[in-house]
Amino acid sequence: MVSRIADQGYLRADQYQDATKFNARVELHKRFSTNQQGWLRWVFEQLDLPAQCAILEIGCGPGYLWQENAEHIPAGWQITLADFSPGMLDEARRNLQAVGHPFAFEVADVQNLPFAAAHFDAVIANHMLYHVPSRERAYAAIKRVLHPGGRFFAATNGEAHLREIHALVERHDLGTAAWGGPSTGTFLLENGGAEIARWFEGVELRRYPDGLIVPEAEPIVAFILSTADTRAFGAEERARLVRAVEAEIAAQGPLRITKDVGLFLATCE
Ligand SMILES: C[S@@+](CC[C@H](N)C(=O)[O-])C[C@H]1O[C@@H](n2cnc3c(N)ncnc32)[C@H](O)[C@@H]1O
């Protein structure tokens, strides 16, 4: 059976039909992360690309990378935002309207990119490769659209990422309701480098130091349930879970949650 985290039908028609569920997870990180720089600002800083270049972000979601860094985008960057969910792409279009940069938008699956060969100087895949059924097809497609010397950036999580939330999911027997968190799956900081090295040169991993300190139950519950099958998890179960997490916080104080997140940088041969 295909895990829900890489189930294309579920991801496109439900999980990422629009940004609602994704935003519950973004909110938790936005409000309670200990590193004040912010993940997306840090990612942008790592790109270090020339003033004139063509960039593809595949699996762009609501376009937050560009919204967060709007004031630093060089005028000479031709940026194409692509996602296999038309709903997400609509959100990106709306979110980026005010940025005043001429972005191009394209519905596209990373396993079969509809762009000319050697078209891009850089491809970014931020927290999306763990959703892809065939990463081999994805790497082949990315390599084809990059020109030689082009840069590939892939962000993901490590095994320790949010382990306290996964433990909470287990304590409350929510294993079947949630997919176990976005870091579950096969594309992790621990194994991603070796995988990318089969397709690209000079692979480097940079980690972003961060953590969460969460004094409220509601955002944690919203995070967990953003990946849950809501038919199996009604309002009553939700309220019970909020009370249970509140009790944990009352007993031990704000929840301290591990984050392990990073970015692979590589070059196309
Ligand atoms: C976790 S979100 C990350 C969004 C954005 N990159 C960010 O970090 O803010 C994953 C995104 O990848 C998209 N996605 C998943 N599988 C995809 C595929 N095979 N091809 C293209 N996009 C995909 C989803 O629709 C979703 O918008």
The ligand as an ORCA input file, in Angstrom:
! r2SCAN-3c Opt
* xyz 0 1
  C       5.177     20.583      2.338
  S       4.606     21.532      0.968
  C       6.018     22.635      0.745
  C       5.657     23.913      0.046
  C       6.832     24.883     -0.140
  N       7.914     24.294     -0.885
  C       7.321     25.356      1.201
  O       8.275     24.747      1.743
  O       6.743     26.320      1.756
  C       4.803     20.378     -0.376
  C       4.326     20.915     -1.708
  O       4.768     20.020     -2.738
  C       3.717     19.806     -3.660
  N       3.945     18.496     -4.310
  C       3.828     17.267     -3.745
  N       4.138     16.317     -4.635
  C       4.465     16.947     -5.800
  C       4.886     16.505     -7.087
  N       4.988     15.204     -7.379
  N       5.151     17.439     -8.033
  C       5.013     18.758     -7.758
  N       4.602     19.237     -6.570
  C       4.338     18.349     -5.587
  C       2.456     19.896     -2.837
  O       1.303     20.186     -3.615
  C       2.815     21.015     -1.846
  O       2.442     22.283     -2.335
*
